[in-house]
Amino acid sequence: MKLYPLFADLSRRAVLVVGGGPVAERKVAALLGAQAQVTVNAPTLTPQLRRWVADGRVAHRHESFRESWLDRVWLVVAATSDVELNRLIATFAELRRIFVNVVDDAALSSFHVPAVVDRSPLTIAISSGGEAPMLARLVRERLEGLLDHSLGALATLAAGLRNRIRARHPDMAARRRFYEDLFTGPVAGLLRQGRPEAARQAVEATLLAPPEAPSGSVVLVGAGPGDPGLLTLRALRALNEADVILHDRLVSAEVLELARRDAERIEVGKQAGRHHTSQDAIHDLLLQHARAGRRVVRLKGGDPFVFGRGGEELEFLRAHAIPYEVVPGITAAVACAAYAGVPLTHRHHAQSVRLVTAHGQSPDQSPDQSPDWALLAQERQTLAVYMGVAELGALQAGLLAHGRAPTTPFALIENGSRPEQRVVTGTLANLVERATFHAVRSPALLIVGEVAALAPSLAWFGQPPLGATVHAIRTQERPPAAPDVLAALHRAG
């Protein structure tokens, strides 16, 4: 169930609560906090509810529930222990198009009461759609410890100066930066110290200061292989500060969802055999937006400095005096191997790793920069091959021709770290055959070497490797010795 988040203004609006026990009391307390006009319908009330009735804060109906009581209410809460009565209330409310919350019954409820972190006027609501209320409370408890109580005073201060801030900074980007400085800089610190007047004076001084010309910059951010949980905290901060995001085709939608909602997103991906944005065009976009005073995030799959042309882009930015920084990401070889259960190094099988790309050289590069097949074909090392799906035949032929054994294991990892991850295993002799049979598509990382034989026994994420036995993965008490795995793969062809 996906709920639409909504904050309702119930001030001076009628709300009916059916029930008089402790649960109803908690609901009434929250409604009174929202200044709703609350009527409680129940034969008996808790002591606190009776006090609120006596004080005139809550109206009370003693008699049994009647449908006509819904005539003028905006919301109704069914908080009784009578399941049939709760169902009846929900039915009548639905017919009248009135939002109803039935306590502990998500199916009958048209709205849910969230767990709340209150830093008024800043309010954070957490909902599990009624499915896991204890989890929502746990999240609330964690947020309570993270969010300082001075945030409420900070929000009030900003609200009081809103018109002046808009007049002082009519440009949206400049206004956004002012607010970011306000919420994270010295003013916020003064409020945390309990010095509201000093905080106000600091804001006033900032508003009266001469305007500064906007300064653009570029941050190269590694987005990792796709799982948004692998983003660094610095990468997440950069995404939330960006005015413009130039992102590659392979950056996952889940990662882009973490960026600021109003940031401009421009796809500048490149893919072999298809026309996409050229590197020169990407350079022009970086320059154009940075010179316009915007904060640009150049978001790349994996790591910017591992087959990501990050070095070329920094050289261009430096030549044009554009400030920049780099936020590393987890490169595909590290992440995909880990999610496939393949250690890139192993003291018994591989003492070195080579990261190579099978992508063809650009026309302006020297033709003698062809792979050093003798080095690549050495045993007891791991090859992690990027962008190799279209070149599997050439890779297979080159390695076999230069002495790599046909029985050398491989693991081909498609969409590594993502929910749709697939791992195809086999030997170098049948690499192309297996990849073709399983219709492997980009993005996929190829791992060649003795360590790839461990994928069937060490798999932990997603579906079992294709070409491995489910029984072997799930029932082995310990991984078999590597020679046994190699022999088993060789027999499987």
C-alpha positions as CSV (number, residue, x, y, z in Angstrom):
1,M,0.0,0.0,0.0
2,K,1.5,3.3,-1.1
3,L,0.1,6.3,0.9
4,Y,0.0,9.9,-0.2
5,P,1.7,11.9,2.5
6,L,-0.5,14.7,3.7
7,F,-0.5,17.3,6.6
8,A,-4.0,18.3,7.4
9,D,-5.0,21.7,9.0
10,L,-7.6,20.7,11.6
11,S,-7.7,23.9,13.5
12,R,-11.3,24.7,14.5
13,R,-12.6,21.7,12.4
14,A,-14.8,19.0,13.9
15,V,-13.4,15.6,14.5
16,L,-15.2,12.6,16.0
17,V,-13.4,10.0,18.1
18,V,-15.5,6.8,18.9
19,G,-14.0,5.1,21.9
20,G,-13.1,6.2,25.5
21,G,-10.1,4.1,26.4
22,P,-6.3,4.7,26.5
23,V,-5.9,4.5,22.7
24,A,-8.7,7.0,22.1
25,E,-7.0,9.2,24.7
26,R,-3.8,9.3,22.7
27,K,-5.7,10.1,19.5
28,V,-7.5,12.9,21.2
29,A,-4.3,14.4,22.7
30,A,-2.8,14.6,19.2
31,L,-6.0,16.2,17.8
32,L,-6.1,18.8,20.6
33,G,-2.5,19.6,19.7
34,A,-3.7,20.4,16.2
35,Q,-6.5,22.6,17.7
36,A,-9.3,20.4,16.3
37,Q,-12.8,20.5,17.8
38,V,-13.0,17.0,19.2
39,T,-16.1,15.1,20.1
40,V,-15.7,11.7,21.9
41,N,-18.4,9.1,21.7
42,A,-18.2,6.4,24.4
43,P,-20.2,5.3,27.5
44,T,-17.1,5.5,29.7
45,L,-14.0,7.6,29.6
46,T,-10.5,7.5,30.9
47,P,-9.7,10.0,33.8
48,Q,-7.8,12.3,31.4
49,L,-10.6,12.3,28.9
50,R,-13.1,13.2,31.7
51,R,-10.8,16.1,32.7
52,W,-10.7,17.4,29.2
53,V,-14.5,17.2,29.0
54,A,-14.8,19.0,32.3
55,D,-12.5,21.7,31.1
56,G,-14.6,22.2,28.0
57,R,-11.8,21.1,25.6
58,V,-13.6,18.0,24.4
59,A,-17.4,17.4,23.8
60,H,-18.8,14.1,25.0
61,R,-21.7,11.9,23.7
62,H,-22.8,9.1,26.1
63,E,-25.2,7.3,23.8
64,S,-24.5,4.7,21.1
65,F,-22.9,5.7,17.9
66,R,-25.3,7.2,15.2
67,E,-24.5,7.7,11.6
68,S,-25.9,11.2,11.7
69,W,-23.0,12.3,13.9
70,L,-20.8,12.2,10.8
71,D,-22.8,15.0,9.1
72,R,-20.4,17.8,10.0
73,V,-17.1,16.2,10.8
74,W,-13.9,16.3,8.7
75,L,-12.3,13.2,10.2
76,V,-13.4,10.2,12.3
77,V,-11.3,7.9,14.4
78,A,-12.7,4.5,15.4
79,A,-10.9,3.4,18.6
80,T,-13.2,0.8,20.1
81,S,-12.6,-2.8,20.9
82,D,-15.8,-3.7,19.0
83,V,-14.7,-5.0,15.6
84,E,-18.2,-4.8,14.1
85,L,-18.8,-1.3,15.3
86,N,-15.4,-0.2,13.9
87,R,-16.3,-1.7,10.5
88,L,-19.7,0.0,10.6
89,I,-18.1,3.4,11.3
90,A,-15.6,2.9,8.4
91,T,-18.5,2.0,6.1
92,F,-20.5,5.1,6.9
93,A,-17.4,7.3,6.6
94,E,-16.6,5.8,3.2
95,L,-20.1,6.5,1.9
96,R,-19.8,10.1,3.1
97,R,-16.2,10.5,1.7
98,I,-14.9,11.3,5.2
99,F,-11.4,10.1,6.0
100,V,-11.4,7.5,8.8
101,N,-8.8,5.8,10.9
102,V,-9.6,2.5,12.4
103,V,-7.1,1.7,15.1
104,D,-5.1,-1.5,14.3
105,D,-6.9,-2.1,11.1
106,A,-5.1,-0.8,8.1
107,A,-7.5,-2.3,5.6
108,L,-10.5,-0.3,7.0
109,S,-8.5,3.0,7.3
110,S,-8.4,5.7,4.7
111,F,-5.8,7.6,6.6
112,H,-3.1,6.5,9.0
113,V,-1.8,8.4,12.0
114,P,2.0,8.5,11.7
115,A,4.7,8.5,14.3
116,V,5.8,12.2,14.7
117,V,9.0,14.0,15.4
118,D,7.8,17.4,16.6
119,R,10.1,20.4,16.1
120,S,7.3,22.8,15.6
121,P,6.8,24.4,13.1
122,L,8.9,21.6,11.6
123,T,7.1,18.3,11.8
124,I,8.4,14.9,10.6
125,A,5.8,12.1,10.1
126,I,6.8,8.5,9.7
127,S,4.4,5.9,8.4
128,S,4.5,2.2,7.6
129,G,1.0,2.2,6.1
130,G,-0.2,0.5,9.3
131,E,1.8,-2.6,8.5
132,A,4.7,-2.1,11.0
133,P,3.9,0.6,13.5
134,M,6.7,-0.5,15.9
135,L,9.2,0.0,13.1
136,A,7.8,3.5,12.5
137,R,8.3,4.2,16.2
138,L,11.9,3.0,16.1
139,V,12.6,5.3,13.2
140,R,11.1,8.2,15.1
141,E,13.2,7.4,18.2
142,R,16.4,7.5,16.0
143,L,15.4,10.8,14.4
144,E,14.6,12.3,17.8
145,G,18.3,11.8,18.8
146,L,19.6,13.2,15.5
147,L,17.5,16.4,15.2
148,D,18.3,19.2,17.6
149,H,15.3,20.9,19.3
150,S,16.6,24.2,18.1
151,L,15.4,23.4,14.6
152,G,11.9,24.7,15.6
153,A,13.3,28.1,16.5
154,L,15.4,28.1,13.2
155,A,12.3,27.4,11.2
156,T,10.4,30.2,13.0
157,L,13.2,32.6,12.4
158,A,13.3,31.8,8.7
159,A,9.6,32.1,8.3
160,G,9.6,35.6,9.9
161,L,12.2,36.7,7.4
162,R,10.8,35.0,4.4
163,N,9.6,38.1,2.5
164,R,12.8,40.0,3.1
165,I,14.9,37.0,2.0
166,R,12.8,36.7,-1.2
167,A,13.3,40.4,-1.9
168,R,17.0,40.3,-1.2
169,H,17.5,37.1,-3.3
170,P,15.0,37.1,-6.2
171,D,17.1,34.4,-8.0
172,M,16.1,30.9,-6.9
173,A,19.6,29.5,-6.9
174,A,20.9,32.4,-4.8
175,R,18.0,32.2,-2.4
176,R,18.6,28.4,-2.0
177,R,22.2,29.0,-1.1
178,F,21.2,31.7,1.4
179,Y,18.9,29.2,3.1
180,E,21.5,26.5,3.2
181,D,24.0,28.8,4.9
182,L,21.3,29.9,7.3
183,F,20.3,26.4,8.2
184,T,23.8,25.0,8.5
185,G,26.0,27.9,9.4
186,P,26.7,30.2,12.4
187,V,23.0,31.2,12.8
188,A,22.0,27.6,13.5
189,G,24.9,27.3,15.9
190,L,23.7,30.4,17.9
191,L,20.3,28.9,18.2
192,R,21.7,25.6,19.5
193,Q,23.5,27.7,22.1
194,G,20.2,29.3,23.2
195,R,21.1,32.8,21.8
196,P,18.1,33.7,19.7
197,E,18.7,37.5,19.7
198,A,22.3,37.0,18.5
199,A,21.0,34.6,15.8
200,R,18.6,37.3,14.6
201,Q,21.3,39.9,14.5
202,A,23.5,37.6,12.5
203,V,20.8,37.1,9.9
204,E,20.1,40.8,9.7
205,A,23.7,41.6,9.0
206,T,23.8,39.0,6.3
207,L,20.7,40.5,4.6
208,L,22.3,44.0,4.7
209,A,25.6,42.9,3.3
210,P,26.4,43.6,-0.4
211,P,25.4,40.8,-2.8
212,E,28.2,38.5,-4.0
213,A,28.4,37.2,-7.5
214,P,27.3,33.6,-7.7
215,S,30.3,31.2,-8.0
216,G,29.8,28.0,-9.9
217,S,31.6,24.7,-9.3
218,V,31.7,21.1,-10.3
219,V,31.7,18.0,-8.2
220,L,32.6,14.7,-9.9
221,V,30.6,12.1,-7.9
222,G,30.9,8.3,-8.1
223,A,27.4,6.8,-8.0
224,G,28.7,3.2,-7.5
225,P,27.2,0.2,-9.4
226,G,23.5,0.9,-8.7
227,D,22.6,0.1,-5.1
228,P,21.8,3.5,-3.5
229,G,23.0,2.1,-0.2
230,L,26.6,2.1,-1.5
231,L,26.7,5.9,-2.0
232,T,29.0,7.8,0.4
233,L,27.6,10.4,2.7
234,R,29.6,13.0,0.8
235,A,28.0,11.9,-2.4
236,L,24.6,12.2,-0.9
237,R,25.3,15.7,0.3
238,A,26.6,16.7,-3.1
239,L,23.4,15.4,-4.7
240,N,21.3,17.5,-2.3
241,E,23.3,20.6,-3.0
242,A,23.3,20.4,-6.8
243,D,21.6,22.8,-9.1
244,V,22.3,20.7,-12.1
245,I,23.1,17.0,-12.4
246,L,24.8,15.6,-15.5
247,H,24.5,11.8,-15.2
248,D,25.5,8.8,-17.1
249,R,23.1,6.3,-18.6
250,L,24.1,3.6,-16.0
251,V,23.3,5.7,-13.0
252,S,20.3,3.9,-11.4
253,A,16.9,5.6,-11.0
254,E,17.2,4.8,-7.2
255,V,20.3,6.9,-6.9
256,L,18.8,9.8,-8.9
257,E,15.8,9.6,-6.5
258,L,18.1,10.7,-3.7
259,A,19.0,14.0,-5.4
260,R,17.2,17.3,-4.7
261,R,13.8,17.3,-6.3
262,D,14.2,20.6,-8.1
263,A,17.7,20.0,-9.5
264,E,17.9,19.9,-13.3
265,R,18.8,16.4,-14.5
266,I,20.6,16.0,-17.9
267,E,21.4,12.5,-19.2
268,V,24.8,12.5,-21.0
269,G,25.4,8.8,-21.2
270,K,27.4,7.1,-23.9
271,Q,26.9,3.6,-25.2
272,A,28.8,1.6,-27.8
273,G,27.0,1.5,-31.1
274,R,24.5,4.3,-30.2
275,H,24.6,8.0,-30.6
276,H,24.8,9.8,-27.3
277,T,26.4,12.9,-25.9
278,S,30.0,13.3,-26.9
279,Q,32.7,14.0,-24.4
280,D,33.3,17.5,-25.9
281,A,29.5,18.2,-25.5
282,I,29.8,17.1,-21.9
283,H,32.7,19.5,-21.4
284,D,30.6,22.3,-22.9
285,L,27.7,21.6,-20.5
286,L,30.0,21.6,-17.5
287,L,31.4,24.9,-18.5
288,Q,28.1,26.5,-19.4
289,H,26.4,25.7,-16.1
290,A,29.4,26.4,-13.9
291,R,30.0,29.8,-15.5
292,A,26.3,30.6,-14.9
293,G,27.0,30.3,-11.1
294,R,25.4,26.8,-10.7
295,R,26.7,24.0,-8.6
296,V,27.1,21.1,-11.0
297,V,27.3,17.4,-10.1
298,R,28.8,15.2,-12.7
299,L,27.4,11.9,-11.6
300,K,29.1,8.8,-13.0
301,G,28.4,5.1,-12.5
302,G,31.1,3.4,-10.4
303,D,34.1,5.6,-9.7
304,P,34.9,8.7,-11.8
305,F,38.6,7.7,-12.0
306,V,38.1,4.1,-13.1
307,F,37.3,4.1,-16.8
308,G,35.0,7.1,-16.2
309,R,37.0,9.8,-18.0
310,G,37.1,11.7,-14.8
311,G,40.7,12.7,-15.4
312,E,39.8,14.2,-18.8
313,E,37.0,16.3,-17.3
314,L,39.2,17.6,-14.4
315,E,41.9,18.6,-17.0
316,F,39.2,20.5,-18.9
317,L,37.8,22.2,-15.7
318,R,41.3,23.2,-14.6
319,A,42.1,24.7,-18.0
320,H,39.0,26.9,-17.7
321,A,39.6,27.8,-14.0
322,I,36.4,26.1,-12.8
323,P,36.6,25.0,-9.1
324,Y,36.1,21.3,-8.7
325,E,36.3,18.4,-6.3
326,V,36.0,14.6,-6.6
327,V,33.8,12.3,-4.5
328,P,35.0,8.7,-5.1
329,G,32.5,5.9,-5.7
330,I,32.7,2.1,-5.3
331,T,33.9,0.9,-8.7
332,A,32.1,-1.9,-10.5
333,A,34.8,-4.5,-10.1
334,V,34.8,-4.2,-6.3
335,A,31.0,-3.9,-5.9
336,C,29.9,-6.5,-8.4
337,A,32.4,-9.0,-7.3
338,A,31.3,-8.6,-3.7
339,Y,27.6,-8.9,-4.5
340,A,28.4,-12.0,-6.5
341,G,30.4,-13.6,-3.7
342,V,33.7,-13.5,-5.7
343,P,36.8,-12.3,-3.8
344,L,39.0,-10.4,-6.2
345,T,42.1,-11.7,-4.4
346,H,42.6,-14.9,-2.5
347,R,45.9,-16.0,-1.0
348,H,45.5,-19.5,-2.5
349,H,44.3,-18.5,-6.0
350,A,45.0,-14.8,-6.9
351,Q,47.6,-12.4,-5.6
352,S,46.9,-9.6,-8.1
353,V,44.0,-7.9,-9.9
354,R,43.9,-6.2,-13.2
355,L,41.1,-3.8,-14.1
356,V,40.8,-3.6,-17.9
357,T,38.3,-2.3,-20.3
358,A,37.2,-4.0,-23.5
359,H,35.8,-0.8,-25.0
360,G,37.5,0.2,-28.2
361,Q,40.0,3.0,-28.4
362,S,38.8,6.3,-29.8
363,P,40.0,7.1,-33.4
364,D,42.4,9.8,-32.2
365,Q,44.4,7.3,-30.1
366,S,47.4,5.3,-31.2
367,P,46.6,1.9,-32.7
368,D,49.5,0.3,-30.8
369,Q,47.6,0.6,-27.5
370,S,46.2,-2.8,-28.0
371,P,45.9,-5.2,-24.9
372,D,49.1,-6.9,-23.7
373,W,47.6,-10.4,-24.0
374,A,50.7,-12.0,-22.5
375,L,50.1,-10.1,-19.2
376,L,46.4,-10.6,-19.3
377,A,46.7,-14.4,-19.8
378,Q,48.9,-15.0,-16.8
379,E,47.6,-17.5,-14.2
380,R,46.9,-16.8,-10.5
381,Q,45.6,-13.3,-11.2
382,T,42.1,-11.9,-11.5
383,L,40.9,-10.0,-14.6
384,A,38.0,-7.6,-14.0
385,V,36.8,-6.6,-17.5
386,Y,34.6,-3.5,-17.9
387,M,32.4,-2.8,-20.9
388,G,33.1,-6.2,-22.3
389,V,29.7,-7.7,-23.3
390,A,30.2,-6.8,-27.0
391,E,33.8,-8.1,-27.0
392,L,33.4,-11.4,-25.3
393,G,34.5,-13.3,-28.4
394,A,37.7,-11.3,-28.8
395,L,38.5,-11.6,-25.1
396,Q,38.0,-15.3,-25.1
397,A,40.1,-15.8,-28.3
398,G,42.9,-13.5,-27.1
399,L,43.2,-15.2,-23.6
400,L,43.1,-18.7,-25.0
401,A,45.6,-17.9,-27.8
402,H,48.1,-16.5,-25.2
403,G,48.0,-19.5,-22.9
404,R,45.1,-19.0,-20.5
405,A,43.7,-22.5,-19.7
406,P,40.3,-23.3,-21.2
407,T,39.2,-24.5,-17.8
408,T,39.8,-21.1,-16.2
409,P,36.5,-20.1,-14.4
410,F,34.6,-16.9,-15.2
411,A,31.7,-15.0,-13.6
412,L,29.7,-12.7,-15.7
413,I,27.8,-10.3,-13.5
414,E,24.8,-8.4,-15.0
415,N,23.3,-5.4,-13.2
416,G,25.6,-6.1,-10.2
417,S,24.2,-5.0,-6.8
418,R,20.8,-4.3,-8.2
419,P,17.6,-6.3,-7.5
420,E,17.7,-7.7,-11.0
421,Q,21.3,-8.9,-10.7
422,R,22.2,-12.1,-12.6
423,V,25.5,-14.1,-12.4
424,V,26.4,-16.5,-15.2
425,T,29.3,-18.8,-14.4
426,G,31.4,-21.3,-16.5
427,T,34.8,-21.7,-17.9
428,L,36.7,-19.7,-20.5
429,A,36.1,-22.3,-23.1
430,N,32.3,-21.7,-23.0
431,L,32.2,-18.0,-22.1
432,V,30.6,-16.8,-25.3
433,E,28.2,-19.8,-25.5
434,R,26.9,-19.2,-21.9
435,A,26.6,-15.5,-22.3
436,T,24.7,-15.9,-25.6
437,F,22.4,-18.6,-24.1
438,H,21.5,-16.4,-21.1
439,A,21.3,-13.2,-23.3
440,V,23.6,-11.2,-21.1
441,R,23.2,-7.5,-21.7
442,S,25.1,-4.4,-20.5
443,P,25.8,-3.3,-17.8
444,A,27.8,-6.4,-17.0
445,L,31.2,-7.0,-15.5
446,L,33.3,-10.0,-16.5
447,I,35.6,-11.7,-13.9
448,V,38.1,-14.2,-15.2
449,G,40.3,-16.2,-12.9
450,E,40.5,-18.9,-10.3
451,V,38.5,-16.9,-7.8
452,A,35.5,-16.9,-10.0
453,A,35.1,-20.6,-9.2
454,L,34.0,-19.5,-5.7
455,A,30.8,-17.8,-6.9
456,P,28.6,-20.8,-6.6
457,S,29.5,-21.5,-3.0
458,L,29.8,-18.0,-1.7
459,A,26.8,-16.4,-3.5
460,W,24.7,-14.4,-1.0
461,F,22.8,-11.8,-3.0
462,G,19.9,-12.3,-5.4
463,Q,19.3,-15.5,-7.4
464,P,21.9,-18.3,-7.4
465,P,24.5,-18.1,-10.2
466,L,23.2,-19.5,-13.5
467,G,25.2,-22.6,-14.2
468,A,25.5,-23.5,-10.5
469,T,23.4,-25.9,-8.6
470,V,21.0,-24.4,-6.0
471,H,21.5,-27.5,-3.8
472,A,25.3,-27.0,-3.8
473,I,24.9,-23.3,-2.7
474,R,22.3,-23.8,0.0
475,T,23.2,-27.0,1.6
476,Q,27.0,-27.1,1.7
477,E,28.4,-26.8,5.2
478,R,31.6,-25.2,3.9
479,P,32.8,-24.2,0.4
480,P,34.6,-27.0,-1.5
481,A,38.3,-26.7,-2.2
482,A,39.0,-24.7,-5.3
483,P,40.4,-27.6,-7.4
484,D,37.1,-29.5,-6.8
485,V,35.2,-26.5,-8.0
486,L,37.4,-26.2,-11.1
487,A,36.9,-29.9,-11.9
488,A,33.2,-29.6,-11.4
489,L,33.0,-26.6,-13.8
490,H,35.1,-28.4,-16.3
491,R,32.9,-31.5,-16.3
492,A,29.8,-29.2,-16.7
493,G,31.4,-27.9,-19.9
